[in-house]
Amino acid sequence: MIYSPWMIFSLLQISLFIPIFSFRIISKSASSCFPLRLFALIMLVVINHLTMHKTSAFVSSSLFKNRSSPMYSHLISIRSISKAAISSKISKLMNSANGQQNEKSMNNTKLIAEIRSLMKKESIDVLLVPTDDPHMSEYTAAYYNRREFVSGFTGSAGVVIIAMNQSYLFTDGRYHRQAELELPLETKQWTLMKQGIKNVPTPVDFLSSSLPTGGRIGVDPFVHSVQSIKKYEEKLVEKKNITFKFLDHNIIDVLWGKQRPSKPNAPIRIHPLEYAGRSTQDKLKDIRLLLKESNADGLIISALDEIMWLYNIRGGDVPFNPVSISYAVITADMAYLFIDREKVPPAVEQYLADNKIVLLPYEDILPFLRDLSPNKKIWYDASTLNMAVYK
């Protein structure tokens, strides 16, 4: 069969209707598939335009001088149906996107108001919401994505500062455009601070210039490193007598409620020696030798990748990162792993016991360290150890 040009155009039109109506079915959300569906509609408009021209050419030909011809009626019908369907679908897509945006803005406005209400009860002027988890990981499990929950911004780097009259997101040049699209800027209660742009301050400089003398900053000590807090203190506490209040609970968690993703609990596994290269006992021996040379009594390890390397184990708590939420403590004669026990299969538990590694619950890290003699000299990495453990 020989296909004429107008038949090919008609087939293209029909084929483009498939993604328009199916993207919503296969996608998890209407907003994520909106660009693809809109693109299909635009292409449909182009094809329809070309079809109309082809139709006109055929209609004016001698073949269709008779307007009562069934073929003539068919072509005119295609043009009418295509134009009506396109207009209707574009209208529905736009209304759907606008409706979702309005709902998102309303929910965020309510959330920020509730956060500020809790801030007043805590007697703090601003709340710091970082990207970090308790281990200062570059990539975090969804359970710890508090900054994303409160702002809608999904980039991997950024800090939110919530004050009583405005909220701010600080992020670097990789995410300026993304933040513009994801932040509910239309509510007028968010300001995007594009770090790296001239005259845009860092979070610490912003707080130094905007907070009054004697102001109070609320922080969750579990998600701020020792290094970051000390950096803030150098400019804020010493110069303007601004104080930090280490909160007993995270304000965001109180409001997150049932919407919060579940705590990661992927099982850990043994990393075979043939791939690890060195045994755990060899690594522990080297660490203990360094502790002895420095007259140190122990080492706290918070960075997840370092713990996995040291004990030759792997986990799955963070997407695309083979790590497990845990702490490790090494002394002259003992090694400890603080982890949720349900994540440790029997074979791994036996492997750890064979390497004289004591398993303790993840939450026991604080009482364990409190029970250590205050005169003990303990090593730690200030860039990865959180303030709660440090205190």
Order of alpha helices (4+ residues) and beta strands (2+ residues): alpha-alpha-alpha-beta-alpha-beta-beta-alpha-beta-alpha-beta-alpha-beta-alpha-beta-alpha-alpha-beta-alpha-beta-beta-beta-alpha-beta-alpha-beta-alpha
